Amino acid sequence: MDNVTRIVIIGGGPGGYEAALVAAQLGADVTVVDCDGLGGASVLTDCVPSKTLIATAEVMTNFDSSYEELGIRVEDSTHDPDDPARVVGVDLGKVNRRVKRLALAQSHDIAASVTRSGVRVMRGRARLEPTQLSGGSREVVVTPTGDGAGGAEERLTADAILVATGGHPREIPDAQPDGERIFNWKQLYDLDELPEELIVVGSGVTGAEFAGAYRALGSNVTLVSSRERVLPGEDPDAAAVLEDVFRRRGMNVMARSRAASAKRVGDHVEVTLQDGRTITGSHCLVAVGAVPNTSDMGLEEAGVRLKESGHIWTDKVSRTSAQGIYAAGDCTGVFALASVAAMQGRIAMYHFLGETVTPLNLKAVSANVFTDPEIATVGYSQADVDSGRMDAWSVKLPLLRNPRAKMQGIRDGFVKLFCRPGTGIVVGGVVVAPRASELIHPLSVAVDNNLTVGQIANTFTVYPSLTGSIGEVARQLHTRKTAEEA
């Protein structure tokens, strides 16, 4: 037993539990310290719950927007003939009960998988002791929480520590959530009734996803964006499509409007903008980013370098500035995606335990915004090309030309591909479409394996299919490359 490597993982989200599984498989003695439940915010309050809610909204939107064109007849006597766009309703209480049930089930499944692997799971909060022990090991002090709260602290000796503590919602000082009328993105799942008028402050990924979902569910939505457009960090063509869809579906999108405060006034919420204007709604969601969970853990005292934002500095194999301490996930500020957190955690364990490891390559990461339509991206972006960071050609093909899209009543979206001028190697792509999260995979394979537009162009696609547009856009780029060489 003396030769077994002892690893302590702080945080049970994707970065933590995936690292635990890898380390246990490689023969390490692994303890996971977690205070909320395995799966972390990703499973309990973020990705799994929000995408479950969005799944309901997506079904409603698809039906509302296409039933007449597809020839579906609605013969419900309760249907209001003066409101042809709304033929179905939603029981939000039932939706949210399903959301929370599925999140807990996923958390339990993860816990079962981790414990079957021989990993010890502790419910508590951890802090690092500032000094190393003889031989380079460290101590982690665990204070019990939950059912074990009030028990004695326990000291764990670790040869390596992985910090994967995630983040929590950023708050506006004068817009404090109360869980009844003013919410952060963790609190929405306690609603039993659909908000009549929802004000969403913040037009990043989280704000756009919830704004689109609640508009589809039937709420009147005002989206307050401090920037020129929604989704300022995404492909500008994709953001323009989404904003157009939002406005067409009746959403009030307020660009260049920064919120200063939000307060309850009776049974309503009043949001005041920095220019003095006020907006009134029945409820308000504040979605202005996240703050890393890195305070009061003894990180800096242990030699771990923090960025000005509070995120942990890491290299491409997840090492921090302190020997034997690694970090993964949202607390690093590298890329706030569950897939990236999981990869960082696995890389950390492979590196420390002496396995072959490939450093983290962010240009191979595929990401998705779960709006309707979805926006999926991989590799270099339009901003990279426009700024000169990447010399690339691009072609954008609207889905309106796609036969399968026509059959399904899809009007909005496109496929965009980036390739190097000389070699034709694919370096990035954007898909705006229903299920773009599924359609991006062939482009991710192409980017990760340095495939050329010629190879994609000469690969069979099903006819008719949305993936046919991927083949077509590759053929257009390949034709351009061939013409340039002639």
Backbone torsions as a table, in degrees:
resi	resn	phi	psi	omega
1	MET	NA	-27.9	-178.5
2	ASP	-62.5	-23.8	-177.2
3	ASN	-90.8	-1.5	-179.5
4	VAL	-78.8	133.2	178.7
5	THR	-76.6	128.7	-178.3
6	ARG	-99.9	122.7	-178.2
7	ILE	-123.5	131.4	174.9
8	VAL	-113.9	126.7	179.5
9	ILE	-112.6	124.4	-178.5
10	ILE	-103.2	106.7	-177.5
11	GLY	114.6	129.3	-175.5
12	GLY	-108.5	22.5	175.8
13	GLY	-76.6	-167.6	-177.2
14	PRO	-55.2	-41.0	178.2
15	GLY	-64.0	-38.6	-177.5
16	GLY	-77.1	-51.0	-174.5
17	TYR	-72.8	-32.4	176.3
18	GLU	-67.5	-38.8	176.5
19	ALA	-64.1	-39.6	179.7
20	ALA	-61.8	-42.7	179.6
21	LEU	-62.7	-43.3	179.5
22	VAL	-63.8	-48.3	-177.1
23	ALA	-63.1	-39.6	178.7
24	ALA	-65.8	-40.3	178.4
25	GLN	-63.5	-28.2	179.5
26	LEU	-91.1	9.4	171.2
27	GLY	91.8	9.7	-179.6
28	ALA	-81.4	158.4	172.8
29	ASP	-91.5	110.9	-167.7
30	VAL	-116.7	133.6	172.2
31	THR	-124.3	129.8	174.9
32	VAL	-107.3	125.2	176.2
33	VAL	-105.1	120.5	-175.3
34	ASP	-142.1	143.5	-176.6
35	CYS	-108.7	-8.0	-174.7
36	ASP	-117.7	-33.8	-173.0
37	GLY	137.4	140.6	-176.9
38	LEU	-62.8	142.9	-172.1
39	GLY	107.5	-25.7	176.4
40	GLY	61.7	-163.1	-179.4
41	ALA	-59.5	-33.8	-179.1
42	SER	-55.0	-42.0	-177.2
43	VAL	-91.2	-39.0	-170.3
44	LEU	-89.0	-34.9	-173.7
45	THR	-136.3	2.2	-174.8
46	ASP	-128.8	-96.7	-169.9
47	CYS	-58.1	-56.0	-175.5
48	VAL	-63.3	-49.8	179.4
49	PRO	-63.3	-45.7	-175.5
50	SER	-65.9	-39.2	-178.6
51	LYS	-74.2	-25.6	173.6
52	THR	-68.8	-43.4	175.5
53	LEU	-61.2	-44.4	-178.2
54	ILE	-64.5	-31.2	178.5
55	ALA	-61.0	-40.6	176.5
56	THR	-65.1	-45.4	179.6
57	ALA	-60.7	-38.0	-178.1
58	GLU	-64.1	-42.2	178.5
59	VAL	-61.1	-42.8	-179.4
60	MET	-65.7	-43.3	-179.8
61	THR	-63.4	-46.3	-178.9
62	ASN	-58.6	-41.0	-179.5
63	PHE	-70.4	-48.7	-178.0
64	ASP	-57.5	-40.7	-171.4
65	SER	-84.6	-12.6	-172.6
66	SER	-134.4	-5.0	-172.6
67	TYR	-64.0	-38.2	-179.5
68	GLU	-68.1	-45.1	-178.4
69	GLU	-64.3	-35.1	-178.2
70	LEU	-82.4	-1.8	175.2
71	GLY	84.7	20.3	178.7
72	ILE	-84.9	127.3	-178.3
73	ARG	-97.5	133.3	178.8
74	VAL	-107.4	120.2	-178.7
75	GLU	-122.8	52.4	179.6
76	ASP	-100.0	119.9	-176.5
77	SER	-65.2	-17.7	179.6
78	THR	-84.9	-7.1	-177.6
79	HIS	-70.4	134.4	179.0
80	ASP	-84.1	112.9	-177.8
81	PRO	-64.1	-19.3	178.4
82	ASP	-83.6	-3.1	-179.7
83	ASP	-129.6	69.3	-175.0
84	PRO	-66.1	-17.2	-177.3
85	ALA	-83.3	-10.9	-177.0
86	ARG	-125.1	95.6	-177.6
87	VAL	-109.5	-5.8	177.8
88	VAL	-135.1	155.3	178.2
89	GLY	-122.5	-176.4	-176.5
90	VAL	-138.8	140.8	171.4
91	ASP	-99.0	94.5	-172.9
92	LEU	-63.4	-34.3	177.6
93	GLY	-60.3	-43.5	178.6
94	LYS	-67.5	-39.9	177.2
95	VAL	-59.6	-47.5	-176.7
96	ASN	-70.6	-31.4	174.6
97	ARG	-64.6	-38.9	176.3
98	ARG	-66.3	-41.5	178.6
99	VAL	-55.3	-51.6	-176.4
100	LYS	-69.9	-34.1	178.7
101	ARG	-65.2	-43.9	-179.9
102	LEU	-68.0	-36.9	178.6
103	ALA	-63.5	-45.6	179.4
104	LEU	-65.2	-38.3	179.1
105	ALA	-63.1	-41.9	178.5
106	GLN	-64.5	-41.2	177.9
107	SER	-61.2	-43.2	179.2
108	HIS	-65.0	-38.5	177.8
109	ASP	-62.3	-41.3	178.9
110	ILE	-65.2	-44.3	179.7
111	ALA	-60.1	-41.2	179.5
112	ALA	-64.1	-42.4	179.5
113	SER	-64.0	-42.1	-178.7
114	VAL	-67.0	-45.6	-178.9
115	THR	-68.1	-33.9	176.0
116	ARG	-61.6	-27.8	-180.0
117	SER	-80.1	-0.8	178.5
118	GLY	91.5	12.2	-179.5
119	VAL	-84.3	135.8	173.6
120	ARG	-85.9	131.7	178.7
121	VAL	-114.0	124.6	179.4
122	MET	-114.4	136.8	175.9
123	ARG	-92.6	112.6	-178.8
124	GLY	173.6	-179.8	175.9
125	ARG	-111.4	141.1	-173.8
126	ALA	-117.1	148.8	170.7
127	ARG	-138.0	151.9	-177.0
128	LEU	-94.1	139.3	171.1
129	GLU	-75.6	144.6	-171.1
130	PRO	-70.7	-27.1	-173.9
131	THR	-110.0	151.3	176.0
132	GLN	-80.5	151.5	174.6
133	LEU	-86.7	175.0	176.8
134	SER	-61.6	138.8	-178.5
135	GLY	86.9	-1.1	175.8
136	GLY	91.9	-2.7	178.5
137	SER	-75.0	167.9	-178.2
138	ARG	-132.8	163.8	175.8
139	GLU	-110.3	140.3	174.2
140	VAL	-118.9	127.3	179.9
141	VAL	-99.4	124.9	-176.5
142	VAL	-111.5	123.5	174.7
143	THR	-101.7	119.4	-176.3
144	PRO	-61.4	145.4	174.0
145	THR	-131.4	175.8	178.8
146	GLY	67.0	-138.5	-178.2
147	ASP	-61.8	-25.5	-178.3
148	GLY	-92.6	5.7	-178.0
149	ALA	-60.4	141.1	-178.9
150	GLY	95.8	-11.8	178.5
151	GLY	-77.0	175.7	-177.6
152	ALA	-74.0	146.3	173.6
153	GLU	-62.9	150.5	177.7
154	GLU	-124.5	139.8	178.9
155	ARG	-105.1	127.1	179.1
156	LEU	-111.6	134.5	175.7
157	THR	-96.2	130.4	-175.0
158	ALA	-130.6	136.1	171.2
159	ASP	-79.9	-26.9	175.5
160	ALA	-147.5	147.5	179.4
161	ILE	-125.6	135.3	172.3
162	LEU	-114.5	122.1	176.9
163	VAL	-96.9	117.0	-178.2
164	ALA	-139.4	62.1	-169.1
165	THR	-93.8	-2.7	173.9
166	GLY	69.3	-149.9	-177.9
167	GLY	-149.3	178.5	177.3
168	HIS	-138.7	162.2	-174.0
169	PRO	-60.8	134.4	172.4
170	ARG	-72.4	143.3	-178.2
171	GLU	-119.2	150.9	170.8
172	ILE	-90.8	127.1	-175.2
173	PRO	-50.4	-38.2	-178.3
174	ASP	-100.7	25.0	176.6
175	ALA	-143.5	56.4	-176.1
176	GLN	-72.5	129.1	179.3
177	PRO	-68.6	141.9	176.8
178	ASP	-115.6	-3.2	178.3
179	GLY	75.9	3.7	-179.9
180	GLU	-120.5	-48.1	177.7
181	ARG	-121.8	-30.5	178.7
182	ILE	-115.0	125.1	-170.6
183	PHE	-126.3	153.6	158.0
184	ASN	-100.0	177.3	-172.9
185	TRP	-73.1	-4.9	175.5
186	LYS	-89.4	-15.2	-169.9
187	GLN	-101.6	-9.8	-173.1
188	LEU	-64.8	-22.0	-171.7
189	TYR	-80.4	3.2	174.6
190	ASP	-95.3	-2.0	178.8
191	LEU	-70.9	133.9	176.1
192	ASP	-101.4	-21.7	-179.2
193	GLU	-124.8	147.3	-178.3
194	LEU	-68.6	128.9	176.5
195	PRO	-60.1	134.0	178.9
196	GLU	-70.2	-45.2	180.0
197	GLU	-135.3	107.0	-177.5
198	LEU	-103.3	124.4	173.5
199	ILE	-98.8	122.0	178.0
200	VAL	-106.2	117.2	179.1
201	VAL	-97.3	113.2	-178.4
202	GLY	116.2	122.7	-176.0
203	SER	-114.2	26.2	171.0
204	GLY	-76.4	-162.7	-174.9
205	VAL	-59.4	-50.4	-177.0
206	THR	-62.9	-47.1	-180.0
207	GLY	-61.7	-43.9	-179.4
208	ALA	-65.4	-40.9	-179.9
209	GLU	-62.9	-47.7	-178.9
210	PHE	-70.2	-37.7	178.3
211	ALA	-60.2	-47.2	179.5
212	GLY	-64.5	-40.5	-178.3
213	ALA	-65.6	-47.2	-177.7
214	TYR	-70.7	-30.1	173.1
215	ARG	-65.1	-41.3	179.1
216	ALA	-66.0	-34.5	179.7
217	LEU	-73.1	-18.5	175.2
218	GLY	125.8	-1.9	178.1
219	SER	-76.8	148.0	165.8
220	ASN	-79.1	125.7	-171.0
221	VAL	-122.4	133.4	169.1
222	THR	-113.8	122.6	-179.6
223	LEU	-104.4	116.5	-178.2
224	VAL	-96.4	113.6	-176.7
225	SER	-115.7	125.4	178.8
226	SER	-77.5	-11.4	-176.1
227	ARG	-104.2	179.6	-178.5
228	GLU	-65.6	-31.3	-176.9
229	ARG	-146.3	166.8	174.5
230	VAL	-70.0	159.2	178.6
231	LEU	47.7	59.4	-176.6
232	PRO	-62.6	-19.5	-180.0
233	GLY	-90.3	-1.5	-176.6
234	GLU	-101.2	174.5	177.1
235	ASP	-53.9	128.4	-175.7
236	PRO	-62.3	-36.2	177.4
237	ASP	-65.1	-39.9	179.2
238	ALA	-66.4	-43.7	179.7
239	ALA	-62.6	-38.1	179.6
240	ALA	-64.3	-41.0	177.3
241	VAL	-60.9	-47.4	-176.6
242	LEU	-64.8	-42.7	180.0
243	GLU	-63.6	-38.7	176.9
244	ASP	-62.4	-42.1	178.4
245	VAL	-63.2	-45.9	178.7
246	PHE	-54.8	-49.9	-177.5
247	ARG	-65.3	-40.0	-179.1
248	ARG	-64.4	-30.4	179.6
249	ARG	-87.4	7.2	172.8
250	GLY	98.0	7.3	178.7
251	MET	-79.5	141.0	175.0
252	ASN	-91.0	104.6	-179.5
253	VAL	-99.8	117.3	-178.3
254	MET	-106.2	101.9	-179.2
255	ALA	-83.2	157.2	178.7
256	ARG	51.0	44.4	-177.6
257	SER	-132.6	100.0	-177.0
258	ARG	-93.3	128.9	179.4
259	ALA	-77.2	136.7	178.0
260	ALA	-104.0	-33.8	-178.1
261	SER	-159.0	162.9	173.5
262	ALA	-145.4	131.0	-179.5
263	LYS	-142.9	153.0	177.3
264	ARG	-79.5	135.6	173.7
265	VAL	-129.5	94.5	-174.5
266	GLY	66.8	-124.1	-179.9
267	ASP	-99.1	21.9	177.6
268	HIS	-129.9	173.8	176.6
269	VAL	-122.2	136.5	177.9
270	GLU	-114.2	119.3	179.2
271	VAL	-104.4	125.3	178.6
272	THR	-104.5	129.6	178.8
273	LEU	-88.4	162.4	-177.5
274	GLN	-65.4	-21.7	178.0
275	ASP	-88.4	5.8	176.2
276	GLY	97.6	-14.6	177.9
277	ARG	-67.5	153.5	177.3
278	THR	-125.2	148.4	177.0
279	ILE	-126.4	139.0	179.6
280	THR	-117.7	135.3	176.9
281	GLY	-147.3	173.4	178.2
282	SER	-80.0	-29.0	-178.4
283	HIS	-145.3	162.5	178.7
284	CYS	-141.4	132.5	173.1
285	LEU	-108.9	124.6	176.3
286	VAL	-99.9	113.3	-177.1
287	ALA	-129.7	77.8	-174.1
288	VAL	-118.1	37.0	175.0
289	GLY	100.2	-170.4	-175.1
290	ALA	-135.0	157.7	178.9
291	VAL	-117.7	134.3	-178.3
292	PRO	-68.4	144.5	175.9
293	ASN	-86.6	79.2	-177.0
294	THR	-128.7	2.4	-178.3
295	SER	-87.2	156.9	175.2
296	ASP	57.5	33.8	178.4
297	MET	-117.4	-4.0	-178.2
298	GLY	75.7	21.9	-175.3
299	LEU	-66.7	-52.1	-177.6
300	GLU	-65.7	-36.4	177.7
301	GLU	-63.0	-27.4	178.9
302	ALA	-88.1	2.4	177.2
303	GLY	96.0	10.1	-179.5
304	VAL	-86.2	122.8	-178.6
305	ARG	-80.3	128.1	176.3
306	LEU	-107.2	145.7	173.5
307	LYS	-76.2	168.9	179.5
308	GLU	-58.4	-30.3	179.7
309	SER	-76.5	-8.2	-176.0
310	GLY	95.0	-6.7	178.0
311	HIS	-74.3	155.5	-179.6
312	ILE	-86.7	129.5	175.4
313	TRP	-73.0	133.0	176.1
314	THR	-137.4	158.1	171.7
315	ASP	-95.2	-169.4	-172.8
316	LYS	-78.6	-2.9	172.4
317	VAL	-115.7	23.0	172.1
318	SER	74.2	10.3	176.9
319	ARG	-74.3	143.2	169.8
320	THR	-93.0	-172.3	179.4
321	SER	-78.9	-5.7	180.0
322	ALA	-105.6	134.8	-178.0
323	GLN	-59.4	131.4	175.8
324	GLY	80.2	1.8	179.4
325	ILE	-115.0	124.8	179.3
326	TYR	-115.4	166.8	177.1
327	ALA	-147.0	150.5	-178.3
328	ALA	-150.1	151.0	171.7
329	GLY	92.5	-161.0	-172.7
330	ASP	-62.1	-23.8	179.2
331	CYS	-69.1	-12.4	177.9
332	THR	-93.2	-18.8	-179.1
333	GLY	69.9	16.3	-177.9
334	VAL	-73.6	-53.5	-179.8
335	PHE	-165.2	113.9	-172.5
336	ALA	-77.8	69.3	178.0
337	LEU	-133.2	140.6	178.7
338	ALA	-60.6	-37.1	-178.4
339	SER	-65.4	-37.6	179.0
340	VAL	-71.2	-41.7	177.7
341	ALA	-57.8	-46.0	180.0
342	ALA	-62.2	-42.3	179.1
343	MET	-65.1	-42.4	177.6
344	GLN	-59.5	-43.1	179.7
345	GLY	-64.2	-43.4	178.9
346	ARG	-64.7	-43.6	179.6
347	ILE	-59.1	-42.0	-179.8
348	ALA	-57.8	-45.7	-177.5
349	MET	-70.9	-41.5	176.5
350	TYR	-58.4	-43.4	-177.3
351	HIS	-65.7	-49.2	-175.4
352	PHE	-67.9	-34.9	-175.8
353	LEU	-89.5	9.0	170.4
354	GLY	81.5	17.5	178.1
355	GLU	-86.3	163.9	174.1
356	THR	-65.1	132.5	-174.9
357	VAL	-137.0	140.1	174.5
358	THR	-103.6	122.9	-179.5
359	PRO	-57.6	153.7	-178.9
360	LEU	-60.9	127.8	179.5
361	ASN	-117.8	98.8	-175.6
362	LEU	-68.4	-20.9	-179.9
363	LYS	-75.2	-7.0	175.6
364	ALA	-100.7	3.4	-177.0
365	VAL	-80.7	129.4	171.6
366	SER	-100.1	140.0	-178.1
367	ALA	-132.6	158.6	-177.1
368	ASN	-143.3	139.7	171.2
369	VAL	-104.1	120.3	-172.2
370	PHE	-89.4	55.8	171.0
371	THR	-93.4	-172.7	175.8
372	ASP	-128.9	104.7	6.6
373	PRO	-75.8	159.6	175.5
374	GLU	-73.5	156.0	176.4
375	ILE	-124.3	114.9	-179.8
376	ALA	-116.4	140.4	-178.3
377	THR	-138.3	156.9	173.6
378	VAL	-154.6	146.2	172.9
379	GLY	74.2	-153.4	-179.0
380	TYR	-68.3	151.1	-172.7
381	SER	-111.2	175.3	175.0
382	GLN	-60.9	-37.5	178.4
383	ALA	-62.6	-37.9	177.9
384	ASP	-63.6	-40.4	-179.9
385	VAL	-70.3	-45.4	-177.5
386	ASP	-64.8	-32.1	-178.2
387	SER	-85.1	-10.2	-178.4
388	GLY	89.3	2.7	177.6
389	ARG	-67.3	-24.6	177.4
390	MET	-139.5	126.6	175.7
391	ASP	-86.8	109.4	-175.5
392	ALA	-150.5	152.0	169.7
393	TRP	-93.4	155.9	175.6
394	SER	-142.8	150.8	173.0
395	VAL	-135.1	136.4	177.4
396	LYS	-117.3	129.4	-177.4
397	LEU	-121.1	114.5	179.3
398	PRO	-64.8	144.4	178.7
399	LEU	-70.3	-15.8	178.1
400	LEU	-56.5	-25.2	179.5
401	ARG	-84.0	-9.6	-174.2
402	ASN	-84.1	127.7	-177.2
403	PRO	-63.7	-37.2	179.4
404	ARG	-66.2	-38.4	177.4
405	ALA	-62.3	-41.2	178.2
406	LYS	-61.6	-42.7	-179.8
407	MET	-62.7	-34.8	-176.1
408	GLN	-91.3	0.8	179.6
409	GLY	74.3	25.2	179.8
410	ILE	-87.9	122.1	-177.4
411	ARG	-110.5	-24.7	-172.4
412	ASP	-110.2	141.5	174.8
413	GLY	127.9	170.4	-179.2
414	PHE	-163.8	169.4	169.4
415	VAL	-119.6	130.8	178.1
416	LYS	-126.6	137.1	-177.9
417	LEU	-129.7	140.7	176.4
418	PHE	-115.8	135.3	175.9
419	CYS	-141.3	157.2	177.1
420	ARG	-71.5	139.4	-176.8
421	PRO	-61.1	-43.4	-174.1
422	GLY	-77.7	-44.8	-172.4
423	THR	-97.4	-21.6	-175.1
424	GLY	76.9	9.3	179.8
425	ILE	-67.7	132.5	-179.6
426	VAL	-73.2	126.1	-178.5
427	VAL	-119.0	-2.9	178.7
428	GLY	-179.8	166.6	179.0
429	GLY	-164.7	157.7	177.4
430	VAL	-136.3	134.4	173.8
431	VAL	-127.2	125.4	174.3
432	VAL	-117.4	109.3	-172.8
433	ALA	-173.7	163.9	166.2
434	PRO	-59.7	137.2	-179.5
435	ARG	59.1	34.1	176.4
436	ALA	-59.5	-28.0	178.4
437	SER	-61.3	-26.9	176.3
438	GLU	-87.9	-35.2	-175.3
439	LEU	-74.1	-20.6	-176.5
440	ILE	-73.5	-17.7	-171.9
441	HIS	-58.3	-45.9	178.5
442	PRO	-60.0	-32.7	176.9
443	LEU	-72.0	-34.1	175.6
444	SER	-64.4	-41.1	176.6
445	VAL	-61.7	-41.7	-179.4
446	ALA	-63.9	-45.4	-179.5
447	VAL	-64.9	-44.2	-175.3
448	ASP	-68.4	-27.0	-175.1
449	ASN	-112.2	14.1	177.0
450	ASN	54.8	40.6	177.1
451	LEU	-74.6	157.1	-180.0
452	THR	-101.1	162.3	176.7
453	VAL	-63.5	-29.0	176.5
454	GLY	-64.1	-41.8	179.1
455	GLN	-65.2	-40.0	178.3
456	ILE	-68.5	-40.9	-179.0
457	ALA	-61.6	-32.6	-176.9
458	ASN	-94.1	9.0	177.1
459	THR	-95.5	134.6	-178.6
460	PHE	-64.1	140.3	167.8
461	THR	-122.3	155.3	178.6
462	VAL	-71.3	140.5	173.6
463	TYR	-116.0	129.0	-7.7
464	PRO	-86.8	146.6	176.8
465	SER	-159.4	157.8	175.9
466	LEU	-68.0	-29.4	178.3
467	THR	-66.0	-16.7	175.2
468	GLY	-58.2	-30.0	178.8
469	SER	-69.8	-28.4	175.7
470	ILE	-66.3	-45.0	177.4
471	GLY	-62.9	-39.6	-178.0
472	GLU	-67.7	-43.5	-179.6
473	VAL	-66.3	-33.6	175.8
474	ALA	-66.8	-38.4	178.7
475	ARG	-64.6	-38.5	179.2
476	GLN	-65.0	-41.5	177.8
477	LEU	-68.2	-39.0	179.7
478	HIS	-65.1	-39.1	177.8
479	THR	-63.1	-41.2	178.0
480	ARG	-63.8	-42.7	-180.0
481	LYS	-61.8	-43.5	180.0
482	THR	-62.7	-41.3	-179.8
483	ALA	-66.3	-36.7	178.9
484	GLU	-66.4	-32.1	-177.3
485	GLU	-80.3	-20.3	-176.1
486	ALA	-70.9	NA	NA
